[in-house]
Amino acid sequence: MTPAGPPVVELRSVSKTFAGVAALRAVDLTVRAGEVHGLLGQNGCGKSTLIKVLAGYHAPDEGSEVLVRGEAVTLPAAPGDAARWGFTFVHQNLGLAEGLTVAENLGLSRIATGAALRPLDARKLRRWAAELLAEFKLAISPDELLDHLDGTDRALLAIVRAVDQLRGRGPDAGPGLLVLDEPTVFLPRSGVDRLFGLVRDVVATGAAVLFVSHDLDEVRTVTDRVTVLRDGQVVAQAVTGQTTTAELVSLIVGHEVVQGQRAAPDRSGPDRLVLEGASSGRLAPVDLRVRGGEVVGLTGLMGSSYDELVYLLSGARGSFAGRVAIDGASVPASRWTTGLARRSNIALVPGDRARLGAAGELTVEENVTLPVLDSFTRRGLLDQKRVRARSDELVEEFDVRPRRSDALFATLSGGNQQKAVLGKWLQTEPALLLLHEPTQGVDVGSREDIHALIGSAAEASGMAVLCASTDYNELARLCDRVLVFADDQVIDELSGAALTEGAIARTVLQGSETTTRGEQRHVRDGADRG
């Protein structure tokens, strides 16, 4: 555990009420210098409200008290107070600007606060950005457009910018607070490891970090202490190393969560998906058969091409080599397109649901009915009453909250967004459902709901499912077998008693060594593994 110093921020009896509904109820929270403090809870528990109180976005109720480095501050906070207190925030959307360079994104906060870079000197800005990137060992050009960066580099860039803001307060200002609000949601494991290295560098300077995440493995890896919120109240505060994952799950949801294993599907039916020599510029040829009701996992380290099949089969990455057969209809993969994938009744739930899986500026109703609008159209006219009725049914069936079809999709929590996206595609009764990281950034309760929805839909409809994920626990619980990728090829297949979280992790981590020895294994028909 990191040795903790004096409190950087203390919340005492902080409450917040919206239209008579309590979002926070007398919350006490202390975050100390030199520690990473985890803030946990299901969506809707009050985490976001608490962070917005710290940022000065929400004024807490009367009687609430906030102390910064031991001194009470005036509430409600005025605009800019959080920055003056030494609080910086990195949210899930990162707050970076498309179309600007890396240097310009790094300099935005300094320019906005009238710091050293005004008037703007492009050469000085570039030189300063290059030095900052080098200091944090980020191999990114300051001239690179943000649009060209992957998710990992974007997240690291946002954190480096926030750290620079902390340091810009001067050596006598006292330790600051870095708030990380789910910054790892769309990061690969390698990116998470790099981010955690940066977090450790931050606390080594004496600053405090408040880390919000649904990923309990991440929480246990990087935090020193945790606070758990439920229904707006603190239900537990603990030293991370003295709690188990199971205990944290029970505290978060309010009861013991029993994590079941999927029953083996009936593999006597016909193949829904057959791949023969499917390959791309990156992916080595894959032969694969998936029967109706079967959930097949795809996993590996980042760069292993574990997720390549999902996007190739959706048509999102253009044509490829080999042959594809859906329900017996075989076509050359060179003719594969997005349109052919949809006509073949293939549905994709992408990893970045907010950007690629839905339109945040549209309502839940407009999003979930998009694939079936033709069925509500007659003579070119859309029957709005039937559209609303259908969307209301889906919201109810998939337990999307709030139960309002007219709610903007962007206002939903991550778990409810994912349930809405799943419902949108499951209503089409796909022959093949493609999933990429289906529960990343989703709270524990919604995670259980999503797994149940996928499993029951596969069993009831007889669809085939391909699930590309780097969550080994998810794969072990959700899938009937798992294909492990390394160096752009399938190196192993796990099923039955061998399909455990530990076995998947070991196979993935040993994968590069295995392929180096040339021990690639062939993927067999699922029926052969039964």
ChimeraX attribute file (.defattr): number of C-alpha atoms within 10 A of each C-alpha:
attribute: neighborCount
match mode: 1-to-1
recipient: residues
	/A:1	12
	/A:2	15
	/A:3	12
	/A:4	16
	/A:5	15
	/A:6	15
	/A:7	18
	/A:8	26
	/A:9	25
	/A:10	20
	/A:11	21
	/A:12	16
	/A:13	18
	/A:14	22
	/A:15	25
	/A:16	23
	/A:17	14
	/A:18	9
	/A:19	5
	/A:20	7
	/A:21	8
	/A:22	16
	/A:23	19
	/A:24	25
	/A:25	20
	/A:26	19
	/A:27	20
	/A:28	18
	/A:29	18
	/A:30	16
	/A:31	25
	/A:32	25
	/A:33	26
	/A:34	26
	/A:35	27
	/A:36	29
	/A:37	27
	/A:38	28
	/A:39	24
	/A:40	28
	/A:41	27
	/A:42	23
	/A:43	22
	/A:44	17
	/A:45	21
	/A:46	24
	/A:47	24
	/A:48	14
	/A:49	21
	/A:50	23
	/A:51	19
	/A:52	14
	/A:53	22
	/A:54	22
	/A:55	22
	/A:56	19
	/A:57	16
	/A:58	16
	/A:59	19
	/A:60	24
	/A:61	19
	/A:62	12
	/A:63	11
	/A:64	19
	/A:65	21
	/A:66	25
	/A:67	16
	/A:68	20
	/A:69	18
	/A:70	12
	/A:71	11
	/A:72	13
	/A:73	14
	/A:74	11
	/A:75	17
	/A:76	18
	/A:77	18
	/A:78	12
	/A:79	11
	/A:80	12
	/A:81	16
	/A:82	19
	/A:83	18
	/A:84	13
	/A:85	21
	/A:86	21
	/A:87	24
	/A:88	24
	/A:89	25
	/A:90	21
	/A:91	17
	/A:92	16
	/A:93	15
	/A:94	19
	/A:95	13
	/A:96	19
	/A:97	15
	/A:98	12
	/A:99	13
	/A:100	16
	/A:101	19
	/A:102	27
	/A:103	25
	/A:104	22
	/A:105	22
	/A:106	28
	/A:107	22
	/A:108	17
	/A:109	16
	/A:110	17
	/A:111	15
	/A:112	10
	/A:113	13
	/A:114	11
	/A:115	13
	/A:116	13
	/A:117	18
	/A:118	12
	/A:119	9
	/A:120	11
	/A:121	9
	/A:122	12
	/A:123	9
	/A:124	12
	/A:125	18
	/A:126	20
	/A:127	12
	/A:128	17
	/A:129	22
	/A:130	19
	/A:131	12
	/A:132	18
	/A:133	21
	/A:134	13
	/A:135	10
	/A:136	14
	/A:137	10
	/A:138	15
	/A:139	10
	/A:140	15
	/A:141	15
	/A:142	22
	/A:143	14
	/A:144	15
	/A:145	17
	/A:146	21
	/A:147	13
	/A:148	13
	/A:149	14
	/A:150	12
	/A:151	17
	/A:152	20
	/A:153	19
	/A:154	21
	/A:155	28
	/A:156	24
	/A:157	25
	/A:158	21
	/A:159	26
	/A:160	23
	/A:161	24
	/A:162	22
	/A:163	21
	/A:164	17
	/A:165	23
	/A:166	24
	/A:167	15
	/A:168	14
	/A:169	16
	/A:170	10
	/A:171	8
	/A:172	6
	/A:173	13
	/A:174	16
	/A:175	29
	/A:176	31
	/A:177	30
	/A:178	25
	/A:179	24
	/A:180	24
	/A:181	21
	/A:182	18
	/A:183	26
	/A:184	27
	/A:185	23
	/A:186	21
	/A:187	19
	/A:188	17
	/A:189	16
	/A:190	12
	/A:191	19
	/A:192	19
	/A:193	17
	/A:194	15
	/A:195	22
	/A:196	17
	/A:197	13
	/A:198	18
	/A:199	25
	/A:200	17
	/A:201	14
	/A:202	23
	/A:203	22
	/A:204	15
	/A:205	13
	/A:206	21
	/A:207	26
	/A:208	29
	/A:209	28
	/A:210	22
	/A:211	23
	/A:212	25
	/A:213	22
	/A:214	24
	/A:215	19
	/A:216	17
	/A:217	10
	/A:218	18
	/A:219	22
	/A:220	20
	/A:221	12
	/A:222	21
	/A:223	24
	/A:224	21
	/A:225	24
	/A:226	26
	/A:227	22
	/A:228	23
	/A:229	26
	/A:230	22
	/A:231	20
	/A:232	22
	/A:233	20
	/A:234	20
	/A:235	15
	/A:236	14
	/A:237	15
	/A:238	15
	/A:239	15
	/A:240	21
	/A:241	13
	/A:242	9
	/A:243	13
	/A:244	11
	/A:245	13
	/A:246	13
	/A:247	12
	/A:248	22
	/A:249	21
	/A:250	14
	/A:251	19
	/A:252	25
	/A:253	19
	/A:254	12
	/A:255	10
	/A:256	13
	/A:257	15
	/A:258	9
	/A:259	8
	/A:260	10
	/A:261	11
	/A:262	16
	/A:263	12
	/A:264	15
	/A:265	18
	/A:266	14
	/A:267	17
	/A:268	9
	/A:269	12
	/A:270	13
	/A:271	22
	/A:272	22
	/A:273	23
	/A:274	21
	/A:275	20
	/A:276	18
	/A:277	17
	/A:278	23
	/A:279	23
	/A:280	20
	/A:281	8
	/A:282	13
	/A:283	21
	/A:284	15
	/A:285	17
	/A:286	17
	/A:287	18
	/A:288	18
	/A:289	19
	/A:290	25
	/A:291	26
	/A:292	25
	/A:293	27
	/A:294	25
	/A:295	28
	/A:296	25
	/A:297	28
	/A:298	26
	/A:299	26
	/A:300	30
	/A:301	21
	/A:302	17
	/A:303	15
	/A:304	21
	/A:305	23
	/A:306	27
	/A:307	25
	/A:308	19
	/A:309	21
	/A:310	24
	/A:311	18
	/A:312	21
	/A:313	26
	/A:314	24
	/A:315	22
	/A:316	15
	/A:317	16
	/A:318	16
	/A:319	18
	/A:320	22
	/A:321	19
	/A:322	18
	/A:323	19
	/A:324	25
	/A:325	18
	/A:326	20
	/A:327	17
	/A:328	12
	/A:329	11
	/A:330	14
	/A:331	14
	/A:332	15
	/A:333	24
	/A:334	14
	/A:335	14
	/A:336	22
	/A:337	19
	/A:338	18
	/A:339	13
	/A:340	15
	/A:341	19
	/A:342	15
	/A:343	9
	/A:344	16
	/A:345	17
	/A:346	25
	/A:347	25
	/A:348	24
	/A:349	23
	/A:350	22
	/A:351	21
	/A:352	15
	/A:353	20
	/A:354	17
	/A:355	10
	/A:356	11
	/A:357	18
	/A:358	25
	/A:359	16
	/A:360	18
	/A:361	13
	/A:362	14
	/A:363	18
	/A:364	30
	/A:365	24
	/A:366	21
	/A:367	21
	/A:368	26
	/A:369	21
	/A:370	13
	/A:371	15
	/A:372	15
	/A:373	14
	/A:374	12
	/A:375	12
	/A:376	16
	/A:377	14
	/A:378	9
	/A:379	5
	/A:380	8
	/A:381	9
	/A:382	14
	/A:383	13
	/A:384	12
	/A:385	9
	/A:386	13
	/A:387	21
	/A:388	16
	/A:389	12
	/A:390	18
	/A:391	23
	/A:392	19
	/A:393	14
	/A:394	25
	/A:395	23
	/A:396	15
	/A:397	13
	/A:398	19
	/A:399	16
	/A:400	23
	/A:401	18
	/A:402	14
	/A:403	14
	/A:404	15
	/A:405	24
	/A:406	15
	/A:407	17
	/A:408	17
	/A:409	24
	/A:410	16
	/A:411	14
	/A:412	19
	/A:413	19
	/A:414	20
	/A:415	25
	/A:416	24
	/A:417	23
	/A:418	29
	/A:419	24
	/A:420	28
	/A:421	23
	/A:422	24
	/A:423	22
	/A:424	25
	/A:425	21
	/A:426	20
	/A:427	14
	/A:428	13
	/A:429	16
	/A:430	22
	/A:431	22
	/A:432	29
	/A:433	24
	/A:434	23
	/A:435	24
	/A:436	24
	/A:437	21
	/A:438	26
	/A:439	25
	/A:440	23
	/A:441	21
	/A:442	23
	/A:443	25
	/A:444	21
	/A:445	16
	/A:446	21
	/A:447	20
	/A:448	17
	/A:449	16
	/A:450	20
	/A:451	18
	/A:452	15
	/A:453	18
	/A:454	19
	/A:455	21
	/A:456	14
	/A:457	19
	/A:458	24
	/A:459	19
	/A:460	10
	/A:461	14
	/A:462	22
	/A:463	24
	/A:464	26
	/A:465	29
	/A:466	23
	/A:467	26
	/A:468	28
	/A:469	24
	/A:470	24
	/A:471	19
	/A:472	21
	/A:473	14
	/A:474	20
	/A:475	24
	/A:476	24
	/A:477	18
	/A:478	22
	/A:479	26
	/A:480	24
	/A:481	23
	/A:482	25
	/A:483	22
	/A:484	25
	/A:485	28
	/A:486	27
	/A:487	22
	/A:488	20
	/A:489	24
	/A:490	27
	/A:491	23
	/A:492	21
	/A:493	22
	/A:494	22
	/A:495	17
	/A:496	13
	/A:497	7
	/A:498	13
	/A:499	19
	/A:500	19
	/A:501	15
	/A:502	13
	/A:503	15
	/A:504	26
	/A:505	19
	/A:506	11
	/A:507	20
	/A:508	24
	/A:509	14
	/A:510	12
	/A:511	25
	/A:512	18
	/A:513	13
	/A:514	17
	/A:515	18
	/A:516	11
	/A:517	9
	/A:518	10
	/A:519	12
	/A:520	16
	/A:521	12
	/A:522	14
	/A:523	17
	/A:524	14
	/A:525	15
	/A:526	18
	/A:527	14
	/A:528	7
	/A:529	13
	/A:530	13
